[in-house]
């Protein structure tokens, strides 16, 4: 194997998932294994959804979207859309960002209050 980190080496990454999966089976019943597996899949789906949204935001910010579903590409043209970056998306005024932060902190406080009661 090469000296790349584990997350950059697909074979080692897959092998580690296999080993961890077998180690986690242990003495659990089928229902317990199913519950653990569903929980892990939920974690994975959250990570995938978050990363997909992040990729979409970054793509829009950088411009030059690659779209093989566009009419232009399907008619033999280039899959690259020459769209300008969405710089205004990231240039929200500070007051709006401050209000959003305050609202999020309020929601977090309410959730924490529910946990303590």
N, CA, C and O of each residue as an XYZ file, in Angstrom:
468
protein
N       0.835     -1.193      0.000
C       0.000      0.000      0.000
C       0.873      1.247      0.000
O       2.047      1.217      0.367
N       0.262      2.332     -0.420
C       1.013      3.585     -0.446
C       0.879      4.316      0.887
O       0.235      3.818      1.810
N       1.478      5.477      0.983
C       1.523      6.212      2.241
C       0.412      7.246      2.380
O       0.492      8.121      3.241
N      -0.614      7.162      1.555
C      -1.708      8.117      1.668
C      -2.479      7.864      2.960
O      -2.515      6.737      3.454
N      -3.098      8.914      3.509
C      -3.940      8.699      4.687
C      -5.077      7.727      4.374
O      -5.448      7.544      3.214
N      -5.618      7.113      5.408
C      -6.656      6.101      5.254
C      -7.824      6.599      4.406
O      -8.322      5.864      3.552
N      -8.268      7.834      4.628
C      -9.433      8.331      3.900
C      -9.140      8.616      2.426
O     -10.069      8.839      1.650
N      -7.884      8.614      2.033
C      -7.544      8.820      0.625
C      -7.210      7.515     -0.084
O      -6.960      7.511     -1.290
N      -7.203      6.412      0.651
C      -6.890      5.114      0.057
C      -8.177      4.288      0.033
O      -8.565      3.740      1.065
N      -8.841      4.187     -1.108
C     -10.146      3.528     -1.158
C     -10.137      2.078     -0.690
O     -11.085      1.647     -0.033
N      -9.103      1.319     -1.006
C      -9.065     -0.084     -0.598
C      -8.930     -0.213      0.917
O      -9.622     -1.024      1.532
N      -8.052      0.573      1.516
C      -7.891      0.525      2.968
C      -9.147      1.034      3.663
O      -9.538      0.514      4.708
N      -9.772      2.041      3.087
C     -11.004      2.610      3.640
C     -12.111      1.558      3.643
O     -12.815      1.402      4.641
N     -12.267      0.845      2.548
C     -13.284     -0.202      2.450
C     -12.965     -1.355      3.391
O     -13.858     -1.879      4.056
N     -11.706     -1.751      3.451
C     -11.303     -2.834      4.345
C     -11.560     -2.461      5.806
O     -12.002     -3.299      6.592
N     -11.286     -1.217      6.166
C     -11.529     -0.796      7.552
C     -13.013     -0.861      7.883
O     -13.375     -1.243      8.996
N     -13.886     -0.494      6.938
C     -15.325     -0.592      7.168
C     -15.737     -2.046      7.361
O     -16.564     -2.350      8.221
N     -15.162     -2.947      6.564
C     -15.467     -4.373      6.690
C     -15.060     -4.896      8.064
O     -15.841     -5.576      8.730
N     -13.850     -4.582      8.483
C     -13.341     -5.053      9.774
C     -14.185     -4.484     10.912
O     -14.575     -5.221     11.817
N     -14.467     -3.196     10.877
C     -15.269     -2.577     11.934
C     -16.666     -3.182     11.961
O     -17.212     -3.418     13.039
N     -17.248     -3.434     10.804
C     -18.566     -4.053     10.741
C     -18.585     -5.420     11.386
O     -19.489     -5.726     12.164
N     -17.592     -6.255     11.072
C     -17.533     -7.588     11.680
C     -17.271     -7.512     13.181
O     -17.818     -8.303     13.949
N     -16.438     -6.566     13.597
C     -16.166     -6.418     15.027
C     -17.408     -5.967     15.792
O     -17.587     -6.326     16.955
N     -18.255     -5.188     15.148
C     -19.442     -4.673     15.823
C     -20.550     -5.714     15.946
O     -21.471     -5.533     16.742
N     -20.481     -6.796     15.180
C     -21.515     -7.825     15.277
C     -21.546     -8.397     16.680
O     -22.615     -8.506     17.281
N     -20.398     -8.760     17.203
C     -20.296     -9.254     18.576
C     -21.347    -10.287     18.917
O     -21.631    -11.177     18.115
N     -21.925    -10.178     20.097
C     -22.949    -11.100     20.566
C     -24.339    -10.478     20.492
O     -25.240    -10.874     21.231
N     -24.511     -9.511     19.608
C     -25.806     -8.843     19.495
C     -26.817     -9.734     18.778
O     -26.458    -10.534     17.913
N     -28.078     -9.583     19.150
C     -29.144    -10.291     18.440
C     -29.355     -9.630     17.086
O     -28.810     -8.559     16.817
N     -30.152    -10.277     16.234
C     -30.434     -9.710     14.909
C     -31.129     -8.354     15.050
O     -30.831     -7.430     14.292
N     -32.044     -8.223     16.002
C     -32.736     -6.943     16.203
C     -31.782     -5.856     16.681
O     -31.883     -4.708     16.248
N     -30.863     -6.209     17.565
C     -29.886     -5.231     18.042
C     -28.949     -4.812     16.907
O     -28.630     -3.632     16.765
N     -28.510     -5.782     16.103
C     -27.656     -5.460     14.960
C     -28.391     -4.541     13.990
O     -27.812     -3.592     13.460
N     -29.674     -4.830     13.761
C     -30.479     -4.012     12.869
C     -30.599     -2.587     13.400
O     -30.494     -1.628     12.635
N     -30.818     -2.446     14.706
C     -30.936     -1.117     15.308
C     -29.634     -0.334     15.170
O     -29.644      0.845     14.816
N     -28.515     -0.999     15.451
C     -27.212     -0.335     15.321
C     -26.954      0.052     13.865
O     -26.498      1.160     13.582
N     -27.248     -0.869     12.944
C     -27.045     -0.590     11.520
C     -27.903      0.570     11.036
O     -27.435      1.421     10.280
N     -29.158      0.604     11.472
C     -30.032      1.714     11.077
C     -29.530      3.037     11.636
O     -29.598      4.067     10.965
N     -29.029      3.006     12.861
C     -28.498      4.228     13.456
C     -27.287      4.719     12.654
O     -27.170      5.908     12.358
N     -26.391      3.794     12.308
C     -25.211      4.175     11.527
C     -25.598      4.694     10.140
O     -24.988      5.637      9.636
N     -26.609      4.079      9.528
C     -27.057      4.564      8.217
C     -27.659      5.965      8.333
O     -27.484      6.791      7.437
N     -28.358      6.231      9.419
C     -28.918      7.564      9.629
C     -27.805      8.593      9.758
O     -27.888      9.683      9.191
N     -26.767      8.245     10.503
C     -25.616      9.139     10.620
C     -25.018      9.393      9.232
O     -24.715     10.533      8.880
N     -24.853      8.332      8.455
C     -24.304      8.466      7.105
C     -25.173      9.321      6.200
O     -24.659     10.121      5.419
N     -26.483      9.158      6.299
C     -27.391      9.943      5.466
C     -27.333     11.420      5.831
O     -27.419     12.285      4.960
N     -27.187     11.703      7.117
C     -27.057     13.101      7.535
C     -25.784     13.697      6.966
O     -25.792     14.819      6.459
N     -24.688     12.954      7.047
C     -23.425     13.438      6.484
C     -23.533     13.639      4.972
O     -23.050     14.639      4.440
N     -24.166     12.688      4.283
C     -24.320     12.801      2.833
C     -25.193     13.994      2.449
O     -24.871     14.721      1.509
N     -26.289     14.198      3.166
C     -27.179     15.315      2.861
C     -26.462     16.642      3.094
O     -26.560     17.559      2.279
N     -25.746     16.738      4.201
C     -25.027     17.970      4.499
C     -23.957     18.247      3.449
O     -23.813     19.381      2.992
N     -23.205     17.214      3.066
C     -22.147     17.425      2.084
C     -22.715     17.759      0.706
O     -22.115     18.538     -0.035
N     -23.860     17.183      0.355
C     -24.477     17.497     -0.934
C     -24.907     18.956     -0.980
O     -24.715     19.635     -1.988
N     -25.482     19.428      0.104
C     -25.885     20.835      0.154
C     -24.655     21.729      0.101
O     -24.652     22.743     -0.597
N     -23.600     21.355      0.842
C     -22.375     22.139      0.830
C     -21.764     22.176     -0.572
O     -21.293     23.225     -1.012
N     -21.767     21.045     -1.274
C     -21.235     21.009     -2.642
C     -22.041     21.918     -3.562
O     -21.476     22.623     -4.398
N     -23.360     21.899     -3.407
C     -24.208     22.742     -4.251
C     -23.914     24.218     -4.000
O     -23.840     25.007     -4.942
N     -23.749     24.589     -2.740
C     -23.440     25.979     -2.403
C     -22.081     26.369     -2.975
O     -21.935     27.436     -3.572
N     -21.084     25.497     -2.790
C     -19.750     25.801     -3.312
C     -19.754     25.896     -4.830
O     -19.085     26.757     -5.401
N     -20.502     25.020     -5.485
C     -20.582     25.041     -6.945
C     -21.188     26.351     -7.426
O     -20.694     26.958     -8.376
N     -22.260     26.787     -6.768
C     -22.897     28.041     -7.153
C     -21.980     29.225     -6.879
O     -21.951     30.191     -7.641
N     -21.240     29.139     -5.795
C     -20.332     30.233     -5.437
C     -19.181     30.340     -6.428
O     -18.778     31.441     -6.803
N     -18.653     29.190     -6.854
C     -17.504     29.185     -7.763
C     -17.891     29.460     -9.207
O     -17.060     29.908     -9.997
N     -19.148     29.195     -9.561
C     -19.576     29.371    -10.942
C     -19.172     28.184    -11.797
O     -18.660     27.186    -11.290
N     -19.404     28.296    -13.092
C     -19.072     27.240    -14.045
C     -19.625     25.883    -13.633
O     -18.876     24.923    -13.454
N     -20.923     25.817    -13.488
C     -21.590     24.583    -13.096
C     -21.497     23.550    -14.208
O     -21.654     23.874    -15.385
N     -21.240     22.306    -13.825
C     -21.181     21.182    -14.756
C     -22.533     20.488    -14.708
O     -22.912     19.956    -13.664
N     -23.276     20.482    -15.829
C     -24.625     19.926    -15.829
C     -24.841     19.067    -17.072
O     -25.064     19.586    -18.166
N     -24.771     17.740    -16.893
C     -24.979     16.837    -18.021
C     -26.471     16.663    -18.325
O     -26.819     16.017    -19.313
N     -27.337     17.214    -17.517
C     -28.777     17.135    -17.760
C     -29.320     18.350    -18.509
O     -30.517     18.425    -18.784
N     -28.453     19.294    -18.838
C     -28.911     20.504    -19.506
C     -29.310     20.217    -20.958
O     -28.803     19.283    -21.579
N     -30.216     21.027    -21.480
C     -30.623     20.887    -22.882
C     -29.433     21.111    -23.808
O     -29.307     20.458    -24.844
N     -28.565     22.042    -23.423
C     -27.391     22.340    -24.242
C     -26.522     21.095    -24.396
O     -26.089     20.786    -25.506
N     -26.260     20.382    -23.317
C     -25.422     19.184    -23.376
C     -26.111     18.076    -24.165
O     -25.475     17.389    -24.964
N     -27.423     17.904    -23.937
C     -28.156     16.848    -24.629
C     -28.250     17.098    -26.130
O     -28.489     16.171    -26.904
N     -28.061     18.347    -26.538
C     -28.070     18.679    -27.956
C     -26.663     18.735    -28.541
O     -26.449     19.311    -29.608
N     -25.704     18.133    -27.835
C     -24.337     18.056    -28.357
C     -23.431     19.181    -27.931
O     -22.306     19.279    -28.422
N     -23.880     20.029    -27.039
C     -23.054     21.148    -26.595
C     -22.229     20.801    -25.372
O     -22.138     19.641    -24.972
N     -21.643     21.805    -24.797
C     -20.793     21.642    -23.629
C     -21.645     21.452    -22.373
O     -22.699     22.074    -22.246
N     -21.198     20.596    -21.441
C     -21.938     20.429    -20.188
C     -21.680     21.570    -19.204
O     -22.333     21.648    -18.164
N     -20.725     22.462    -19.526
C     -20.408     23.563    -18.615
C     -21.364     24.727    -18.847
O     -21.541     25.194    -19.972
N     -21.966     25.174    -17.775
C     -22.840     26.340    -17.849
C     -22.004     27.536    -17.416
O     -21.360     27.493    -16.368
N     -22.007     28.568    -18.183
C     -21.192     29.737    -17.863
C     -21.976     30.668    -16.950
O     -22.279     31.805    -17.312
N     -22.299     30.170    -15.766
C     -23.039     30.994    -14.827
C     -22.075     31.744    -13.918
O     -21.035     31.205    -13.540
N     -22.407     32.970    -13.569
C     -21.517     33.734    -12.697
C     -21.602     33.220    -11.264
O     -22.631     32.682    -10.856
N     -20.535     33.382    -10.508
C     -20.571     32.987     -9.098
C     -21.608     33.790     -8.328
O     -21.860     34.954     -8.638
N     -22.201     33.167     -7.335
C     -23.199     33.844     -6.514
C     -22.528     34.541     -5.336
O     -22.663     34.116     -4.188
N     -21.816     35.599     -5.631
C     -21.117     36.289     -4.544
C     -22.099     36.969     -3.605
O     -21.802     37.138     -2.422
N     -23.266     37.362     -4.110
C     -24.230     38.030     -3.240
C     -24.794     37.061     -2.206
O     -25.300     37.494     -1.170
N     -24.715     35.746     -2.472
C     -25.189     34.747     -1.522
C     -24.382     34.813     -0.227
O     -24.931     34.649      0.862
N     -23.090     35.051     -0.352
C     -22.228     35.075      0.819
C     -22.038     36.473      1.393
O     -21.396     36.619      2.433
N     -22.565     37.486      0.759
C     -22.352     38.848      1.235
C     -23.578     39.379      1.972
O     -23.994     40.517      1.754
N     -24.149     38.561      2.838
C     -25.267     39.006      3.659
C     -24.742     40.068      4.626
O     -23.594     40.022      5.070
N     -25.619     41.024      4.937
C     -25.160     42.052      5.866
C     -25.025     41.471      7.267
O     -25.671     40.479      7.606
N     -24.194     42.089      8.062
C     -23.869     41.567      9.386
C     -25.076     41.559     10.310
O     -25.185     40.679     11.164
N     -25.977     42.508     10.162
C     -27.158     42.568     11.023
C     -28.044     41.347     10.816
O     -28.548     40.780     11.784
N     -28.238     40.939      9.574
C     -29.039     39.748      9.290
C     -28.376     38.511      9.877
O     -29.048     37.668     10.471
N     -27.073     38.399      9.718
C     -26.349     37.254     10.263
C     -26.427     37.235     11.788
O     -26.531     36.170     12.395
N     -26.378     38.411     12.401
C     -26.480     38.501     13.854
C     -27.854     38.027     14.328
O     -27.955     37.323     15.333
N     -28.917     38.413     13.602
C     -30.276     37.989     13.955
C     -30.432     36.471     13.812
O     -31.048     35.823     14.659
N     -29.875     35.917     12.747
C     -29.949     34.468     12.533
C     -29.222     33.746     13.663
O     -29.717     32.748     14.187
N     -28.055     34.248     14.037
C     -27.288     33.633     15.119
C     -28.071     33.682     16.430
O     -28.103     32.700     17.171
N     -28.697     34.816     16.715
C     -29.482     34.945     17.948
C     -30.655     33.969     17.956
O     -30.948     33.357     18.983
N     -31.324     33.825     16.820
C     -32.455     32.896     16.740
C     -31.994     31.450     16.937
O     -32.651     30.673     17.630
N     -30.875     31.100     16.330
C     -30.339     29.746     16.499
C     -29.961     29.483     17.954
O     -30.221     28.402     18.483
N     -29.350     30.469     18.593
C     -28.996     30.308     20.007
C     -30.249     30.159     20.863
O     -30.260     29.397     21.829
N     -31.297     30.886     20.508
C     -32.568     30.778     21.230
C     -33.151     29.371     21.089
O     -33.623     28.790     22.066
N     -33.116     28.829     19.875
C     -33.635     27.477     19.640
C     -32.816     26.455     20.427
O     -33.378     25.532     21.018
N     -31.494     26.614     20.439
C     -30.628     25.707     21.184
C     -30.939     25.774     22.677
O     -30.996     24.745     23.350
N     -31.139     26.987     23.192
C     -31.496     27.140     24.604
C     -32.812     26.444     24.920
O     -32.931     25.792     25.957
N     -33.801     26.573     24.042
C     -35.095     25.925     24.263
C     -34.956     24.403     24.248
O     -35.580     23.715     25.055
N     -34.143     23.877     23.336
C     -33.916     22.431     23.272
C     -33.220     21.949     24.541
O     -33.593     20.920     25.105
N     -32.219     22.685     24.986
C     -31.522     22.316     26.222
C     -32.463     22.364     27.416
O     -32.384     21.526     28.314
N     -33.352     23.348     27.420
C     -34.341     23.452     28.513
C     -35.270     22.244     28.502
O     -35.625     21.730     29.563
N     -35.669     21.782     27.316
C     -36.529     20.599     27.222
C     -35.813     19.350     27.733
O     -36.434     18.485     28.350
N     -34.509     19.255     27.477
C     -33.738     18.093     27.929
C     -33.623     18.048     29.447
O     -33.607     16.969     30.039
N     -33.545     19.213     30.076
C     -33.376     19.247     31.530
C     -34.689     19.002     32.266
O     -34.674     18.657     33.448
N     -35.814     19.171     31.598
C     -37.120     18.959     32.248
C     -37.695     17.618     31.949
O     -38.784     17.294     32.422
